[in-house]
Amino acid sequence: MLVPIQQIQNILRDPINHSDLIINYNYDRIVTITNGKTKFKLCQNIPILIDFEKSIFEEKAYTNFDLKESFIGKRSMFKKKIKNFLNGSIYNSKKSLEIFKSNICSNPKILIIGGGNIGTAMDTLYDDQSLNLISTDVYPSDKIQFISDCHNLPIKDNSVDGVIIQAVLEHVLNPNKVVCEIYRVLKPEGLVLAETPFMQQSHEEPYDFNRFTELGHRWLFRSFNTIHRQTNGGPGLSLYWSIKHFLFSILKYKFLANVISSPFILLSLLDFLIPEKRKIKSANGFIFLGKKSNKEITNKNILKEFIG
């Protein structure tokens, strides 16, 4: 369940000098949010907790934003659900979320990074009254409590029990910094669940910066002990992406390329027949679920983590 911002203001902090924030309300609406001196702006009554001097996002972009509209425009959630159903991503996400829920403490605070839209299979978390969801994104939405840049989360150290970050790490400039922030805000033995693409073409440009192999993804979360690792879409799904983008490069019209390539999404059904170890080389993406640890995997030991 997404909790009101009033219930989490004690764990929020100023993204610039890390001091406590003071939020004043008029009924359910926020009137002001300050650190005692500096007043932070609001967008659609949502606090903008970004240090703009250190962010790629510009303050002027938040003056005329429509609710639920991201920097890359509106997305069709219906089409996304159909695709996730056909390519099996929804099953992988459901499985990892079930493992996440079975390993987390009772009555947990869970931070969702990139929560402007409800992610794949995440509906069950939002419907679960035993979970206290804290959600943030870089654009205003009725699914978040505050706007932030995840390179600099406006949350105090050791404040949340879990973090979920779906399809976000490819869109950040410094993924190592983001994972360090996740580690910082998690309580001891807190959980992180990450879904990140590998064999996907560039998308949501210009906000697309990174891709990771399975072992590269594991190295990114080297300060966490593994609970669950899995591919998220195999060679069939990757091939569909390649066909779609090849057609787009030839035809120049995205809608036409999507229509002509749509039958090829059935190739992803073949991924159910391929063993995990063989899917890793050309997987569409990877899932990592881990627990915060006080030890890091070293350069000498990372190769032992290879599961291909």
N, C-alpha and C positions, 0 to 999 in steps of 0.2 A: 504494500500500500504506500502510495506517495504521501509523505507527511507534510503538514503545513510548515512554512519556513519558520514560524514562531517556535516550533519544537526543536529546531536545529541551530538557532542563532547562537547558542552557547559554544558551538564547535566551529563557527565561522571566524575568519580572521582577515584583516586588511592584507590584500595581495602585495602591497608596496612595502609597508614597514612591519607587517605581521602582528600588529596590535589588535585588540578586541574591537568588534564592531558594535555600534549602537543602532538599533532599528526602532523607529517610532511608527506606530500604526494609528490609523483612524478606522475603527472596525477591522475589516480584513485587508484593507488597503495600506500599503506602505507609504508613509508620508516622507520620511527621510531615512537615510542610512549613512552613518558617519563613523569615523574612528575617534570622534571627539573634536576633531579639527576639520579634516577634509570631508566634504560631502560627495558621496558616490551617486552617479546618475542612475535613473531608472529607465527601462525600456519595456513598455506594456506592463508596468507595475512590477517588473522583475529587476532586481539589483544587477548592475553591470560591475562585476568584481574582477576587472582586468587592469593590469599595469601596462598601459598602452605604449609606454616607452620601450618595453621589452617584448612586445607582441607584434606579430605580422598583421594583426587586425587593427583597423583605424577607428578612432573614437567617432568620427563623423558618420561612419557606416550605420550607427545605431540611432540615428535621429529620425529615420522614416521607415522603420521596418514593420512589415505586416506580420501578425501573429502566425506562427507555424511555417514561416517561409525562411529557409536557410540561405546561405550565401550562394548556393548552387541552384537555387530555385526549388519549386515544389516537386515532390516525388509521389508517384502512384503507389500507395501502400497495397492496393489490390493486386497490381501486377507483381509486386515484390513477393507477396504471399503465394501467388500461383507458382512463380519461379522457384521459390524455396521449397514448396511442396514437391515439385517435379524433380528437382535436382538433389533432394535429400538433405539439404542444409538444415531444414527445420527439425529433422530427426536427430541430427548431430547436436544441434543447439539444445534441444529438449533433454537429451541424455546428459550433456555437460551441466546443464542447469539443475537437473535432479541430483547429480553428484555434488554439485556446489551446495545445494540446500541441505543435503544429508550430512555434510561435513561442517557446516557453520553452526555457531552457537545459537541458543534460543533468544528470541526477541532481538535480532541483530539490526544494526544500522548498516545499510548497504548503499555505497556510492555508485551511481551509474554515470559513466563518462560518455558523452555523446548521446544523451537521452532525449534529444529534441523530438525524435520519433521513437515509438516503442519498437525495440529491436526484435530480431527473429526469436520466436517462441517465448518472448518476455512477458506476454500477457498474463501468464499464471503468477508471476511475481507481483505484478501490479494488483492482482485480485486477492493476494494472500495477506490477510489482516495481521498475521504474526510477523511480517517483515516491515521494517521501517526504511522506505526507499528515499534516498537523497539523489536528486538528478540534476545534472548540469550540462550545458552545451554552449556553443559560441553564438547562438542565435536565440531569439525569444520563442517560447513555445508554452502551451498550457501543460506540458509534461515535465517541466523543470521548475526548480525553486530559485536558481540564480544562473547568471551568465558568467562564464569564466574561460580562461585559456588553460588547458590542462598541463602546460609546462610550468604553471605556477598556481596550483590549486589553493583557493582561499579557505583552507580548512586546517585546523590545528593538528599538530603531531598526535599520532596514536589515538585517533578519534573514531574510526569506523571499523567494523568487523569484516567487511567484504567490499571488494571493488569489482565491477563488471565493465569491461571495455570492449565493445563489439565494433569491428570495422572502423577503427579510429586511428590506430597507430600508423597506418599508411599515409594518413593525412596530417601528421605532425612533423615539424622540422627536425626535432631532436627526440627520437623515441626513447633513448637512454635517459634523458632528463625526465620524461613523462613517467617512465617506470620507477625512477628514483622518487618522484612525487607520490606515486601510488604506494611505494614502500613506506614513505614517511608518514602518510596519513593513516595507514593501517595499524591496528593494535597488534601486539605480539601474537603470533600465530594466526593473524588475519589471512583471509583468502583473496586471491585474485583470479578472475576468469577472463581470458583474452581470446578473441577471435580475430585473426589477421590474415589478409590475403597473401598469396604467393604468385601463382600463375594467372594473374589477371592483368588485362591491359589497363592503361591509365584511365582513370575515371574521376568525375567530379573535379575536373581541372578548374583553376590551376592549383587547387589544394590537394595535390597528390605527390608524395615525396619518397615513399619507401616500399620495399618488398622484402620478405624474409623467407629463407629456407626453413625447414623444420628445426634443424640444429641452430640456425641463426636466431630463430624465435626462442628456443630454449636458452640460448646465451643471453638474450635480452632480459630474461627473468632468472638470471643466475643467482639472485639473492633469495630465491624461493625453492622450497622442496616440492617435487612433483607429486601431485595427486592423480592427475589425468592428462594425457596427451593424445591427440587424435587429428587425423586429416579432416578437412571440412570441404568436401567435394574433391573428386579425383580427376584423372585425365580426361574423362568424358565431358565433364563440365568445363574444364580448361579448353578443350577443343571447341566446344560450343562458343565460348567467349572469343576464341581466335577467328572462327567463321564469321561471327557477327561483326567484329571489328574490321575484318578483311573486306566484307561487303560494304561496310560504311566508308572505308577508304576508297573503294572503287566507285560507289554510287553517290557519295557525298550527302545523302539524305538519311538521317538517323532513323526516322520512322520506317522508311522503306527497307532499310537493312534489318531492323528489328522484325518486321513482318516476314521477310524472306528467310531469315535465319531461325525463326521460331520453331519449326519442326525439328531442328538439330538439337534442341534442348533435351530431346529424348535420349541423346547419346549419354547423358549423365546417368541414366538408369543402369548403364553398364558398369558404373562405378561400384554398384552394390555387389558385383561379382569379383571385384579385384581386391586381393588382400592388402591390408594397411601398409605393409612394408614395400609393396610394389607401387602403391599410390603416391608415396612420399616424394618421389622424384619429380612428379608433374601434378601435384595436388593443387587445387584451386586456392586452398587456404589451410590454416592450421588453428587448432584450439589448444590452449594451455590453461590448466587449472593447477594452482600451486598455493602453498602455505608459506607465509613470511618466516624466514629463518635468520639466525644470527651468524650464519656461515655462507660464504659465496662459493660457487663452483669456480675453480681456478683454471688458468690457461692450460695447465697440465692435465686437468681432468675432464675438460669439456668433450673431448672425443669419445670418452666412455659413455656419454649420454646419447650417442647416435643410435637411432632405432630403425634405420633403413636397411 
